[in-house]
Amino acid sequence: MFNAYESDLSTLEPQFTQTTTPTGKVNFYSMTLEDLKGFLKGRGKEQFRAQQIFKWVYDERVTDVESMSNLSKAFRAELPEIMSFDLPPVLKHLKSVDGTQKFLFDMKEGNSVEAVLIPSEDRLTLCLSSEVGCNMACKFCFTGKQKLKRRLTTEEIVGQFMQVHDRLGEGQRISNIVFMGMGEPLDNPEAVFKSIEVLQNPFGMMLSRRKITVSTSGLVPQIKLVANARVRLAVSLNGSNDDIRSKVMPINKKYPLKELLEACKEFCDQTKDKITFEYVLLKGVTDQLEHAREVVRLLKHVPSKINIIPFNEHPGSGFERPSDEQIEKFHTELIRLGAHVLLRRTMGRDIFAACGQLTTVTDRPETMDISNSKIGSTNERHFSSGQLSL
C-alpha cells in the first residue's frame, strides 16, 4: 500500500531550522549564510563574520578555527564552544570499472545512505540521498524495498557533498548535483531546499542553480517548490498510462498522470525550463513500441526531454532488463516520433551504484558481472528535435 509522506499542503514553503549536537553546539553545515548571520548576531557578533567563516570553510576548506586568521583571537577561542564542523563519516568507498564512485555514509544509530559520483566528459555529477530508505515503494527500485527510517537533516545532505568534494583529485570539481539517490527529495523539502541554498551560495561552493536537479516520483503539490527554488526538475515517469504506472509506482494512485502532467506544465510555464522525464525500461512491462508512442502522446504539450534508463538489476526485483536490441528499438521509435531523447549510459552498475540500485540493506552483494552488456558500455547519445509530435 502506498504510504507517502502526508505534509501540510496549506503552506508549501519549507521552514528552515538549525541542528544542535548533544553538547549544544550548532552544526555549521546545517546553516545557510542568513542562518549563520542570525546565529552570530544573537551572540553579539558582527554579521560580516558569517561571510568570513563561509569562505574559510567552503572556499578554503579550513575548519581549524585557529587558522581563520581574520577572526579575532577571542572569537577563535569562543567559536569551537558553540559550533561544530562534523561531517557524516564515510564507511565504504567503492570504484566502478567505468570510473563511477559510490560512498556509504554513517548517519548514526545504525542508519546509513549511499551517494554516487558519476564522471563524464564535460561534467562531474554527484547523486545525493535525502532519506534513509523511502516511502514511495516504487517496484523497480531497490531503495523502495527499504522502508523509510528517517529523513536526513541539512548537514547530512551537505555533508555528503563535502566528504566527496574533499576526496577529489587535483583539478577536479563537482559541477552538477542531482537529488536522485536514496529517498524522495520532495518528501523531505525542508532539508533538501535548505541544502541547495547552502551549496549555491557565492560565499560557499558557488554551484549554479542551473546545475542542480531535484527528481521526484510525482509528489504533485510540492513540485512548485522546485520552481520557486529555480532549479531543474526531473520526474520519474516509468509508465505510459495510469494502469502501468500505478503497478510500478504506487504514488500514481494518489496523483495520477493527468494531475502530474498539469503540474509539470505549470512548472514549465513558470520557469520556461524543460523537464527531464525519466523512463525505466522493464522487459515486457514498459519497453514495447506502443508504450513509446503513448509516452510521446502524453508529453506532447509539456516541454521536455525523455531520459531512457534500461532497468538495473538487483536481488528480488521481479523485473528483467530488456535486451539491447529491444532497448535500441524503443529508442529509435522515440526518435522517429520526434522526441528529444537521451539513452542514458549505465554507470556504476557493477558496484550496484546505477539508477534504482541504491540501498543499505545487508542482503545485496557488493559487485556484479556486467561483461555481457553492450548498452552498459556505450556512450550517452543525445538526439534533439522540435516539438514532440505524432
Residue, then its C-alpha position, 0 to 999 in steps of 0.5 A: m500500500f502506498n504510504a507517502y509522506e502526508s505534509d501540510l499542503s496549506t503552506l508549501e514553503p519549507q521552514f528552515t531550522q538549525t541542528t544542535t549536537p548533544t553538547g549544544k553546539v550548532n552544526f555549521y553545515s546545517m546553516t545557510l549564510e542568513d542562518l549563520k548571520g542570525f546565529l552570530k548576531g544573537r551572540g553579539k557578533e558582527q554579521f560580516r563574520a558569517q561571510q568570513i567563516f563561509k569562505w574559510v570553510y567552503d572556499e578554503r576548506v579550513t575548519d581549524v578555527e585557529s587558522m581563520s586568521n581574520l577572526s579575532k583571537a577571542f572569537r577563535a577561542e569562543l567559536p569551537e564552544i558553540m559550533s561544530f564542523d562534523l561531517p557524516p563519516v564515510l564507511k565504504h568507498l567503492k570504484s566502478v570499472d567505468g570510473t563511477q564512485k559510490f560512498l556509504f555514509d554513517m548517519k548514526e544509530g545504525n542508519s546509513v545512505e549511499a551517494v554516487l559520483i558519476p564522471s563524464e566528459d564535460r561534467l562531474t555529477l554527484c547523486l545525493s540521498s535525502e532519506v534513509g530508505c523511502n516511502m514511495a515503494c516504487k517496484f523497480c527500485f531497490t531503495g523502495k524495498q527499504k522502508l523509510k527510517r528517517r529523513l536526513t537533516t541539512e548537514e547530512i545532505v551537505g555533508q555528503f557533498m563535502q566528504v566527496h568534494d574533499r576526496l577529489g583529485e587535483g583539478q577536479r570539481i563537482s559541477n552538477i548535483v542531482f537529488m536522485g539517490m536514496g529517498e524522495p527529495l520532495d518528501n523531505p523539502e525542508a532539508v533538501f531546499k535548505s541544502i541547495e541554498v547552502l551549496q549555491n551560495p557565492f560565499g560557499m561552493m558557488l554551484s549554479r542553480r542551473k546545475i542542480t536537479v531535484s527528481t521526484s516520483g510525482l509528489v504533485p503539490q510540492i513540485k512548485l517548490v522546485a520552481n520557486a527554488r529555480v532549479r531543474l526538475a526531473v520526474s520519474l515517469n516509468g509508465s505510459n498510462d495510469d494502469i502501468r504506472s500505478k503497478v510500478m509506482p504506487i504514488n500514481k494512485k494518489y496523483p495520477l498522470k493527468e494531475l502530474l502532467e498539469a503540474c509539470k506544465e505549470f512548472c514549465d510555464q513558470t520557469k520556461d525550463k524543460i523537464t527531464f522525464e525519466y523512463v525505466l525500461l522493464k522487459g515486457v512491462t514498459d519497453q514495447l513500441e506502443h508504450a513509446r508512442e503513448v509516452v510521446r502522446l502524453l508529453k506532447h504539450v509539456p516541454s521536455k526531454i525523455n531520459i531512457i534508463p534500461f532497468n538495473e538489476h538487483p536481488g528480488s526485483g521481479f523485473e528483467r532488463p530488456s535486451d539491447e536490441q529491444i532497448e535500441k528499438f524503443h529508442t529509435e521509435l522515440i526518435r522517429l516520433g520526434a522526441h528529444v531523447l537521451l539513452r542514458r549510459t549505465m554507470g556504476r552498475d557493477i558496484f550496484a551504484a546505477c539508477g534504482q540500485l541504491t540501498t543499505v540493506t545487508d542482503r545485496p552483494e557488493t559487485m556484479d558481472i556486467s561483461n555481457s552488456k553492450i548498452g552498459s558500455t556505450n556512450e550517452r547519445h543525445f538526439s534533439s528535435g522540435q516539438l514532440s509530435l505524432 
